[in-house]
Amino acid sequence: MRSSVVVRLLLLVAIATIASLLFLTKCGIGPDENQNNGHHIIRELRSLSDEKQPQPYVMSSISVFLQRELEYKQQIKKLNLEIQYLRQHIDQLKTNTKMIENPTTAMSTRSIPGNTTFSTLNILRSSTKNMNSMSSSYDCSSYIRKQVGNAEILHGLPLNNEYELIPFNHFTFARMYPIEIGLGKRVVEKPIGYKRKDLLNALSKALESINKYLSNKANKKSANFHNESAKLTMDDFIEGVFRTEPTTGTQYELYFRNKRMTKFNSMSSKSNKINSTNSSIIKVLLMRPFAPMQTVQVTPMLTTYSKDISINIILPLSGRTSTFKSFMENFMKLIINNEQHLHLTVVYFGEKGLKDVRIIMSRAIKASNGLYSSRMKLLALNETFSRAKGIRVGVERVGNNETKEDALLFMCDVDVVFNAKFLDRCKWNAEPGKKVYYPVVFSLYNPHVVYTLQGKKIPSEAEQMQITRDTGFWRDFGYGMTCQYKSDFVDIRGFDEEIVGWGGEDVMLFRKYVRSKIKIVRATDPGIFHIWHQKTCNGVNGQHLTADQYRACIRSRALNEASHAQLGFLAFRDDIAAHNKNSSAT
């Protein structure tokens, strides 16, 4: 009777252990982990059931036949227990999701030998307090190992061509040599912001791993390494490289100077047979693996950002009436053909050309039978041109100032051409109080250089809108084109109107947003083009530019003219002509 009670109690403890281990994982509950836990539990049950039960004193007189019969009964109990476990495991897999969503409806009880009833849910609650991990359907550690295995960090991977290879960026503690030179076109730069945080994090992790590794490898007879002064620090870092694979993560290869352990190895090389020269440099491979994709937000764009949202274009202007005529033609096409809700406010400076601008706008209104006359405004200022002031005056006329009505603004220039796709992105990427849109415009080269070098005729303006390396470049240094709401522009206190002439005010406004909590969406946009035009850097209306403005203007002028290769053809035009002459003579 006592042995029967002991067996029941042991079985009871075993079942509780089974239910507890079913739900304890590192990062979540996955099929593989449950299966491994199940095999482990079965082995424990077998070892438990194979143990000899306490035998009474009368066992000495039991025959061999009765002894075998007892073994058979124990085997049957073990098999019944395994069957019961398998059934319970199948039921648990079916009800796992239900238990997460609604534990009360998923509660199930099961009868176990010994007339004792256990609630699976109660066992679950008693086993762990934190059940948030049940919602994860993967094993984090196995996923990380998979990411490292897929990365080209310990071994090479076959690629289709040289364009698929991702190069490394070389860096030291104070300098970085980026392969993608980015906005500043710097071939060497000081790590700042997120780049600096990332590299410092990598160095700290590498030092932690190195000191732990060397501590384990150090001779137990020498306790010098365990002192803080014997450990490697940031000063021991030599150099490193890093790169980011879009699907696996960021890889780091770091090199450290190991003077301390070199001295120690040279002292103990006789006993440990360690070559000190082999330990002077330590290389550490690190990887920051990417986690699985996580959905952050789902927004129904069709209802939130519909075509009913009006875009108010603010256009400061002075002269350039022929370019303004082309701008108005594109503007009217977008209104009529694409049914875009566009409003245009032109702020014109000076009297010269003002009459022509009025005529161009009047003709556009007549061509549409006056349907869109309310969408166009012309404000004349008899002052020196100032883009900052022109936009400020235009913004003040947008919306209803009495009701403080908010409005979506597109600050534009006359030499910019855009399509309906860009207008959609203007609406999508601007949100009052949350984000502003600063598209990177594709700037076209001088068509007289692009096409005449190839012996072609200059095509129409519409046919020039092609994004290739020979037709233009991404104007990543320009911040003049932007979509933002009036409330954000007013709250951030707009442009610096003390800047007169070319450039500077756009960058200052952009920096205000950079320092604020508003998100900046900065991305290349294939729907907006900057048309080439002759640029002069002698100032506007006789006003001289500052030294910084002049250098920026010259740089912009050089970049706008042609590509590096095309400028080379122009620079070596005489050599090319001489070569062609000699070739034709021979």
Phi, psi and omega in degrees: 000319179295318180297323179295319179294320180296317180298317180296319179295319178296319178296322180298316178295321181296318180296320178297321178296320179300309183296326180291314183291338180297333189246001180262114177224170179287307187238353183164176180258120179235162182298320182294319183291320177298322181293318178296317178298322181297315178297321179296320181292320180298319178297321178294321179295321180295317179294325180293316184285337180281345178295144179289134179281154177302128183255133176291171183293338182284356181296336181296337182259000180282142182282170179298324180299314179294328179293318177294323179297322177295322177295321178297318179297321178295322178295321179295318178299321180295318179294319178298322179293320178295318178298318179296321178297315181298317178298316180296323179293319178295316178297323181294320177298325180287324186261004184301312181294319180296325181292331178286315185285316183215089184299329185291322180280340182268000182294130179224143179245152181219138181276130181243149181310137182109010179056033177248130182257129180243140173264122180300323180292322178294322177297320179299315182292325180283341183279323183210149178265334183257103181255014179293333181291346180294336181285347178276136182250024180214163177260118186299315183297318179291327178292319178296317177299323179294319179296318178294322179293326180281341183281155177268069183241319177261346183204161177278161177233139180294131180242160182283322181203179184290342181285341179278343181289132178260115182283164178267157172254125179275145179205155169242190182293329186244353184223148177229140181242086189285144176282330174255107191287340170069206189298311184284355182055034182271131177274346173215140182209164176268127180298127179225165175060227183295327180297316180294317178300319181295314182291321177295323176297318179295318180295319179298316179295321179295317179296321178299317180291320181296311182297324177292319180296312182292328178295321179288328182275344183294152178292132182295339180286339180254121181259010184293325185293334183285351175284152180296327181290343182270353182273154178286147181231184179299332180294340181274356179286134181260297182194175179192173175225155177209157175204162181239119172270126188301334185258339186248316180147192181261133182249143180229136171237111189243142181239131182236146175273133188241063183293321185296312181286336176295317178295319180294319181294324180293330179284328184250017184291334180293319183276322184263352179056049179252130176276116186294331182291336180283347184249014182284336179234137177239130178253135180236129174258125178236157176211135173255092186288146176284140177276169177299155179299139178236129177283124181264319184200147174236120184240125177286095185295329184296330181265326183280319182240076181269174179290350180287345179288128181273141175249124181260110181273125177253120186233102171285142187209146173207111183072207175054048183291327179294320177292323178296327177298316177295323178298316181294325177297315178294322180298315181291326178296319180294323180289314187280310187282324185254000178054040178278140177273085182249143174232138183239128175238112180260124177251107186257136181254132177088172181260334181291121180090352182296321180296319180295322179296319178298318181295317181298316180291323179294320178295322178296321180292318179294324181296333179261015180060030176075011183291331187245023181296327181287350182266001183235135178228146175233117179248124182254130177236120179274065183221174175289142184300132174214110182299321181298315181290322179300317179291321179297316179295319179294321180294323180296333181271357182268137177078185180254109183292332181289317179271000182054045180290132179277155182210146177275125184253144168234105180277119194229165173243160185288338182265029180243135176241133182222163181240184184292328179298320178297320180297325175296316179293330176298320179286320184293323191260007176239131180214127185301129178077358185234313183206155176231157184246125176237089182289147171271114187278144174272117185262126182278144177283173177297114183297334178293335177270316186298314189266327180291329177295334178264004180072029182248159174281150179288120181284177177293166182298322180294324181284344179280349183283072179232137182260096174222168180287344179267343183261340181180194182209161177280121185278073187283352178263002181259135181233016184286326180273121181206146175247122180202161181274152183301321181298320179291320180297320180288317182296326182272001173071027166055208183278165170269104186282357176285344178280122181243140177097212190271128165072163174106318184289327181293319180295320180297318178295318179300319180294329176297318179290325178300322183274355179265181179269003180280135180285137178253122175264105181245111185208153173294139183232112181284006182254008181221132185234145172257118183281137180293142174208158180295128183247132176247143183244032180260010180094170181252128178056041175084357180275135183275146178275155173289170182297319179292319178296319181295315179297318178296323180292316178297318179298315179296322179296318180293319181291328182285338190289308184192173177285171180300315181294320181292322175295327176295320177298323179289320182293324181254033183298321180293320178296319180294320179295319178295321179296317180295324179294317179293324180293321180289329180290323179282000000 
